[in-house]
């Protein structure tokens, strides 16, 4: 028996090594999909990036503002990304920046480069450009680039022009496309499906016209915050960290799209007390922002803004304009998130969902009373006097991809899958799949890429 032990150990080691080898193997995407027959019935694919996902340059093409050189990415505060607000209309004026390329890679990190390579190399898709006539029989994909700072409704109208040009290039006015949208790109896609280029946010009626019914066959959403993201609120409060720098809140506050990432009113409590109690606070009311002195109402932020003006009167006038802009776009964002959940009589397109559920993700913020003052805590570890009977990590964090919680991805008001969606959340999902990946790296995940090609090429 003693002599048998080494042999048994060797067998166990061999089994362990075999098991490890299996876990690290990767599907051969070129063999799986490269031989698939190309046919005239293959719809063109439109790839839509998320926030920060397209490079922005001056109209003359001489200077890239976003992303810029590596040093800028690491150290800049990107004040040149701020939109200028028209004091009369309270809308951003055109600043001459144009989206000209997708943000594929930077500092050794892949964002959208690998998924484009997979489409071309493994899926045998050719990259198309709107405005170029198309010969039938090939697989094609297009990249919809848009200025991610601007209103998602405005960008939905640009998407409509983009798709109509593709239909004209094919010479098929009834052509339908497949859409693959990451992050915020999924929100403007969902708006487009319901309303097309029509702006319905002037009131609370939201008249659905099912614009996408005759133009879109399938939609793949990846990491889309369908019920909003608490991370977007945090960004508005403390800025968005990039490298060793940070995009400050006063820059983000000029971008209508970021307001539209805020959590839906039905997403569940976004704010809790130190005792774990749910606090009913209207995130889309400017009063809560004034009360807590968040964003442009923070005295330090206001000082920074005023310091950029030589004339104090001009600085004060700018602040007043920015405050009115802030209030207007909070209300517009409220209507935007509601417009995506009102019921539809029919859903002519297929909706497929991918996302991460392996990283603890901000789901709620906390207000702690300290010496008679209400102090906001963005993370459990920042609570000054935690109560031993309250599990703050469980209350403030939920599984997700680090940016979008699983419940938001699924457009649910509860993480518990046995709890039905709120009756006012209409989300006609075909099916969903979850992967272990962070938000910015979802497109590079091999499991997503494998299933994406399967979805796009399946009949």
PyMOL commands that set and color helices and strands:
alter all, ss='L'
color gray80, all
select helices_A, chain A and resi 2-24+29-33+70-75+79-81+113-122+152-170+184-195+211-214+230-238+249-252+256-259+286-292+295-297+299-307+312-339+380-382+392-396+406-409+439-444+446-457
alter helices_A, ss='H'
color red, helices_A
select strands_A, chain A and resi 45-48+54-58+64-66+97-102+105-106+109-110+125-127+139-144+177-182+216-222+240-242+245-247+271-273+350-356+359-362+365-370+373-377+397-400+431-435
alter strands_A, ss='S'
color yellow, strands_A
deselect
rebuild
show_as cartoon
